[in-house]
Amino acid sequence: MSTDSSKFPVFERLLAYSSLTIIAVAVAAYLTTLVVAMVAGRDALAASMWPVVVWISYVGLPIGFVLLMILLVLNFSRRGSRRGEK
């Protein structure tokens, strides 16, 4: 009797959810940056909170990609160790 929660370790679930959340926030920040630049001009991005939004869009996607690659390596290593036990 295995449930879905015991099938995947907590660290892998946390890694998956955090990477997808970071990627979603980065894509939303990127689209927001594009819309603000089209509507208000590029000079508006230098004021107020917009540099933080631009920074999130620049840094978020690579961080999310690295987290997904770590999850992929963990998954392959777990499958490889299971295959060696058989």
N, C-alpha and C positions, 0 to 999 in steps of 0.2 A: 504494500500500500504506500505508494509514493505520491506526494502531492507536488504541485508545480513549485512551491516555495522551497522544498527540499531538493528539487532537481538542480537548481542553480544556486551557487554560493551567494551569500549576501554581498560580498565585495564585487562580484561580476554584475549583479543587478544594479548596485549603486554606480558602478562605472558606466553601465549602459545608459541609465537614466540621466546621469550628469552630463555625459557626452552629447546625448540628444538634446538636452535642455540648453547647453552652451551653444550648440550649432543653431538651434531655433532662435535663440536670442541674438546671435550674431547675424543671422540672415535678416531678422526683423530690423536690427540696427542698420544694416547695409541698405535695405529698402527705404528706411526712414531718412537716411543720409541722402539717398538719391532724390527723394521727393522734396526734401528741404532745399537741396541745391537747385532743383528745377524751379521751385516756387519762389524762394526768397533770394536766390543767388548764392554763389560760393562764399561771398563775404559773410553771410549770416552764419556759416558753419564755424567761424573763428570766434564767435561770441557765445557767452553764457555756458550752457551745458553741452553744446554740440561737440566740442572736442572729445568729451568722454564717450559720446555715442559713436563718433568716428573711430576712436581707439578700440571700443568693443567690437566694432565690425572688422577692424584689421587683425586683432589678436584672437578673437573668439573662434573663428574657423580653423586656424592651425591647431589651437589647443584641443578643440573637439575632434579633429582628425587624429591627433596623437593619442587621445584617450580611446578612440575607436581602434587604432592599431594595437594598443596595449591589450584591449579586450580580445581582439582577434588572436594575438599571440597566446594569451592565457587560455583561450578556448582550444586552440590547436595543441597546446602542450597538455591540456587535460585529456583531450581525445587520444593523443599519442600514448599517454601513460595507461589509459584504459586498454588500448589495443595491445600494448605490451604485456598486460596481465593475462590476456586470454590464452 
